[in-house]
Amino acid sequence: MKSTLDSKSLDQLFLVARTYNKFNEQQVSNETIGQLYDLLKWGPTAVNCQSGRYVFVRSPEAKKRLLPCLAAGNVAKVEKAPVTVIVASDPLFYEKLPTQWSAYDARKTFVDEPIMASEAAFRNSSLQGAYLIVAARSLGLDCGPMSGFDNAKVDTEFFSESGWKSNFLVNLGYGEQGGYYPRGPRLAFDEVAKIL
């Protein structure tokens, strides 16, 4: 029987967790990045397609390549974050389905349907990006997810050989106290949901 997470865990994942714009000097280790992936990979995706792809931008050289792709308001955030993850999707994710999904031949569903494949790749990489945020928070990291960049520039700079497509960015690190905006309100249940 599964139990509800305790309130401290819920606070860390959702209730007290914030979107950070400023991080302290503590670095994120390769070991922590590996643990992060080892958690997020277990989140469900359609036919186990796992279309998400990740580039962990940490070195000064890699950041120098990313900065010209950003909206002006995001440059300082990325410069100061220990790591910026480019969450991307692989439009050819279906080539790995024969080893990842054994229930039936799901590859044939997508191989001749580029629009369907593109939509599935984007949708499921978005899910996996959300899993990345929750996994990072569960490991004690703070996150600053954002758009505000030129997808075409990022794709040319980082994915010209792979053909991956950038989805969104996530700054990772250990947040500075007060390194976030005041928390915005959330819509009430009856404004966004129905039980039928």
KADA-V386890 format. One record per residue. N is the residue number from 1. RES is the residue in one letter. PHI is phi in whole degrees, -180 to 180 (* if undefined). PSI is psi in whole degrees, 0 to 359 (999 if undefined). D_FIRST is the distance of its C-alpha to the first C-alpha in Angstrom with 1 decimal. Layout:
# KADA-V386890
n:N res:RES phi:PHI psi:PSI d_first:D_FIRST
n:N res:RES phi:PHI psi:PSI d_first:D_FIRST
This chain:
# KADA-V386890
n:1 res:M phi:* psi:126 d_first:0.0
n:2 res:K phi:-79 psi:149 d_first:3.8
n:3 res:S phi:-118 psi:160 d_first:6.5
n:4 res:T phi:-71 psi:141 d_first:10.1
n:5 res:L phi:-62 psi:151 d_first:12.7
n:6 res:D phi:-71 psi:166 d_first:15.2
n:7 res:S phi:-64 psi:327 d_first:18.6
n:8 res:K phi:-63 psi:317 d_first:20.5
n:9 res:S phi:-66 psi:317 d_first:18.5
n:10 res:L phi:-63 psi:322 d_first:18.8
n:11 res:D phi:-61 psi:314 d_first:22.5
n:12 res:Q phi:-65 psi:323 d_first:23.0
n:13 res:L phi:-83 psi:323 d_first:21.6
n:14 res:F phi:-137 psi:305 d_first:23.0
n:15 res:L phi:-73 psi:326 d_first:24.3
n:16 res:V phi:-109 psi:340 d_first:26.9
n:17 res:A phi:-57 psi:146 d_first:27.2
n:18 res:R phi:-130 psi:165 d_first:30.6
n:19 res:T phi:-89 psi:112 d_first:32.8
n:20 res:Y phi:-91 psi:139 d_first:35.1
n:21 res:N phi:-108 psi:345 d_first:38.8
n:22 res:K phi:-133 psi:139 d_first:39.8
n:23 res:F phi:-128 psi:153 d_first:38.5
n:24 res:N phi:-80 psi:186 d_first:39.7
n:25 res:E phi:-80 psi:350 d_first:41.3
n:26 res:Q phi:-63 psi:129 d_first:38.3
n:27 res:Q phi:-83 psi:161 d_first:37.8
n:28 res:V phi:-103 psi:120 d_first:34.7
n:29 res:S phi:-77 psi:160 d_first:34.7
n:30 res:N phi:-60 psi:323 d_first:34.5
n:31 res:E phi:-61 psi:316 d_first:31.5
n:32 res:T phi:-66 psi:320 d_first:29.7
n:33 res:I phi:-62 psi:319 d_first:30.7
n:34 res:G phi:-64 psi:318 d_first:29.3
n:35 res:Q phi:-63 psi:321 d_first:25.9
n:36 res:L phi:-59 psi:310 d_first:25.9
n:37 res:Y phi:-64 psi:321 d_first:26.5
n:38 res:D phi:-63 psi:338 d_first:24.0
n:39 res:L phi:-86 psi:308 d_first:21.3
n:40 res:L phi:-64 psi:332 d_first:22.8
n:41 res:K phi:-64 psi:342 d_first:23.4
n:42 res:W phi:-86 psi:352 d_first:19.7
n:43 res:G phi:-65 psi:142 d_first:19.9
n:44 res:P phi:-71 psi:144 d_first:20.4
n:45 res:T phi:-135 psi:159 d_first:24.0
n:46 res:A phi:-60 psi:133 d_first:25.7
n:47 res:V phi:41 psi:35 d_first:26.2
n:48 res:N phi:52 psi:38 d_first:25.0
n:49 res:C phi:-71 psi:333 d_first:28.5
n:50 res:Q phi:48 psi:53 d_first:28.0
n:51 res:S phi:-76 psi:349 d_first:31.3
n:52 res:G phi:-67 psi:141 d_first:30.9
n:53 res:R phi:-133 psi:151 d_first:33.4
n:54 res:Y phi:-138 psi:132 d_first:33.9
n:55 res:V phi:-118 psi:119 d_first:37.0
n:56 res:F phi:-93 psi:101 d_first:36.6
n:57 res:V phi:-87 psi:112 d_first:40.0
n:58 res:R phi:-132 psi:321 d_first:40.8
n:59 res:S phi:-71 psi:153 d_first:44.3
n:60 res:P phi:-57 psi:324 d_first:47.4
n:61 res:E phi:-66 psi:316 d_first:48.7
n:62 res:A phi:-68 psi:321 d_first:45.7
n:63 res:K phi:-63 psi:323 d_first:45.6
n:64 res:K phi:-61 psi:327 d_first:49.3
n:65 res:R phi:-74 psi:326 d_first:48.6
n:66 res:L phi:-80 psi:323 d_first:45.9
n:67 res:L phi:-54 psi:318 d_first:47.7
n:68 res:P phi:-67 psi:348 d_first:50.4
n:69 res:C phi:-88 psi:352 d_first:47.7
n:70 res:L phi:-94 psi:151 d_first:46.4
n:71 res:A phi:-65 psi:149 d_first:47.4
n:72 res:A phi:-53 psi:321 d_first:49.5
n:73 res:G phi:-69 psi:349 d_first:46.9
n:74 res:N phi:-104 psi:352 d_first:44.3
n:75 res:V phi:-61 psi:308 d_first:46.7
n:76 res:A phi:-63 psi:324 d_first:46.3
n:77 res:K phi:-61 psi:314 d_first:42.6
n:78 res:V phi:-71 psi:321 d_first:42.4
n:79 res:E phi:-57 psi:320 d_first:45.2
n:80 res:K phi:-92 psi:344 d_first:43.4
n:81 res:A phi:-74 psi:138 d_first:39.8
n:82 res:P phi:-59 psi:322 d_first:38.9
n:83 res:V phi:-142 psi:140 d_first:37.4
n:84 res:T phi:-120 psi:123 d_first:37.6
n:85 res:V phi:-95 psi:126 d_first:35.3
n:86 res:I phi:-88 psi:110 d_first:36.9
n:87 res:V phi:-87 psi:122 d_first:34.0
n:88 res:A phi:-131 psi:175 d_first:35.6
n:89 res:S phi:-127 psi:151 d_first:35.1
n:90 res:D phi:-103 psi:110 d_first:36.5
n:91 res:P phi:-66 psi:346 d_first:38.3
n:92 res:L phi:-104 psi:27 d_first:38.4
n:93 res:F phi:-52 psi:329 d_first:34.7
n:94 res:Y phi:-66 psi:343 d_first:34.9
n:95 res:E phi:-67 psi:339 d_first:36.9
n:96 res:K phi:-94 psi:355 d_first:33.8
n:97 res:L phi:-61 psi:325 d_first:31.8
n:98 res:P phi:-57 psi:332 d_first:33.1
n:99 res:T phi:-98 psi:348 d_first:31.2
n:100 res:Q phi:-108 psi:344 d_first:28.1
n:101 res:W phi:-139 psi:108 d_first:27.5
n:102 res:S phi:-101 psi:356 d_first:28.0
n:103 res:A phi:-65 psi:322 d_first:27.1
n:104 res:Y phi:-165 psi:174 d_first:30.7
n:105 res:D phi:-79 psi:86 d_first:33.6
n:106 res:A phi:-77 psi:340 d_first:32.5
n:107 res:R phi:-56 psi:318 d_first:35.4
n:108 res:K phi:-66 psi:341 d_first:37.9
n:109 res:T phi:-66 psi:329 d_first:36.3
n:110 res:F phi:-110 psi:334 d_first:37.4
n:111 res:V phi:-59 psi:325 d_first:40.3
n:112 res:D phi:-108 psi:17 d_first:43.0
n:113 res:E phi:-128 psi:76 d_first:41.4
n:114 res:P phi:-62 psi:326 d_first:42.0
n:115 res:I phi:-68 psi:314 d_first:41.1
n:116 res:M phi:-61 psi:318 d_first:37.8
n:117 res:A phi:-64 psi:318 d_first:37.1
n:118 res:S phi:-63 psi:317 d_first:38.1
n:119 res:E phi:-64 psi:317 d_first:35.9
n:120 res:A phi:-65 psi:320 d_first:32.8
n:121 res:A phi:-62 psi:313 d_first:33.7
n:122 res:F phi:-66 psi:312 d_first:34.0
n:123 res:R phi:-59 psi:312 d_first:31.0
n:124 res:N phi:-76 psi:330 d_first:28.6
n:125 res:S phi:-69 psi:329 d_first:30.3
n:126 res:S phi:-64 psi:316 d_first:29.8
n:127 res:L phi:-58 psi:313 d_first:26.0
n:128 res:Q phi:-67 psi:328 d_first:26.2
n:129 res:G phi:-64 psi:323 d_first:28.4
n:130 res:A phi:-67 psi:320 d_first:25.8
n:131 res:Y phi:-62 psi:323 d_first:23.2
n:132 res:L phi:-59 psi:316 d_first:25.9
n:133 res:I phi:-64 psi:313 d_first:26.2
n:134 res:V phi:-66 psi:319 d_first:22.6
n:135 res:A phi:-63 psi:317 d_first:22.5
n:136 res:A phi:-61 psi:313 d_first:25.8
n:137 res:R phi:-62 psi:323 d_first:24.6
n:138 res:S phi:-67 psi:337 d_first:21.6
n:139 res:L phi:-92 psi:6 d_first:24.2
n:140 res:G phi:89 psi:8 d_first:26.4
n:141 res:L phi:-86 psi:156 d_first:28.8
n:142 res:D phi:-107 psi:154 d_first:30.4
n:143 res:C phi:-129 psi:149 d_first:31.3
n:144 res:G phi:-134 psi:79 d_first:34.2
n:145 res:P phi:-69 psi:146 d_first:33.7
n:146 res:M phi:-161 psi:156 d_first:36.9
n:147 res:S phi:-103 psi:228 d_first:39.2
n:148 res:G phi:70 psi:47 d_first:42.9
n:149 res:F phi:-153 psi:164 d_first:44.2
n:150 res:D phi:-91 psi:106 d_first:46.2
n:151 res:N phi:-58 psi:317 d_first:44.0
n:152 res:A phi:-62 psi:319 d_first:47.0
n:153 res:K phi:-65 psi:316 d_first:48.3
n:154 res:V phi:-62 psi:315 d_first:44.9
n:155 res:D phi:-64 psi:320 d_first:44.7
n:156 res:T phi:-67 psi:317 d_first:48.3
n:157 res:E phi:-72 psi:321 d_first:47.9
n:158 res:F phi:-111 psi:337 d_first:44.6
n:159 res:F phi:-127 psi:22 d_first:43.9
n:160 res:S phi:-63 psi:329 d_first:47.4
n:161 res:E phi:-87 psi:321 d_first:46.7
n:162 res:S phi:-82 psi:333 d_first:43.1
n:163 res:G phi:79 psi:7 d_first:43.3
n:164 res:W phi:-64 psi:159 d_first:40.1
n:165 res:K phi:-123 psi:125 d_first:40.0
n:166 res:S phi:-67 psi:143 d_first:39.1
n:167 res:N phi:-113 psi:296 d_first:36.5
n:168 res:F phi:-155 psi:173 d_first:36.2
n:169 res:L phi:-113 psi:152 d_first:36.4
n:170 res:V phi:-137 psi:116 d_first:34.1
n:171 res:N phi:-78 psi:137 d_first:35.7
n:172 res:L phi:-126 psi:145 d_first:33.5
n:173 res:G phi:168 psi:206 d_first:34.2
n:174 res:Y phi:-117 psi:112 d_first:33.9
n:175 res:G phi:-66 psi:144 d_first:35.1
n:176 res:E phi:-73 psi:142 d_first:38.1
n:177 res:Q phi:-57 psi:126 d_first:37.6
n:178 res:G phi:79 psi:10 d_first:38.8
n:179 res:G phi:-84 psi:41 d_first:38.9
n:180 res:Y phi:-152 psi:163 d_first:37.6
n:181 res:Y phi:-79 psi:162 d_first:38.9
n:182 res:P phi:-55 psi:143 d_first:38.0
n:183 res:R phi:-66 psi:130 d_first:34.7
n:184 res:G phi:-80 psi:159 d_first:35.4
n:185 res:P phi:-71 psi:166 d_first:34.0
n:186 res:R phi:-119 psi:147 d_first:31.3
n:187 res:L phi:-66 psi:147 d_first:31.8
n:188 res:A phi:-74 psi:156 d_first:30.3
n:189 res:F phi:-52 psi:312 d_first:27.7
n:190 res:D phi:-71 psi:351 d_first:30.4
n:191 res:E phi:-85 psi:337 d_first:32.6
n:192 res:V phi:-127 psi:352 d_first:30.4
n:193 res:A phi:-140 psi:156 d_first:27.9
n:194 res:K phi:-136 psi:146 d_first:27.9
n:195 res:I phi:-110 psi:117 d_first:25.5
n:196 res:L phi:-106 psi:999 d_first:27.2
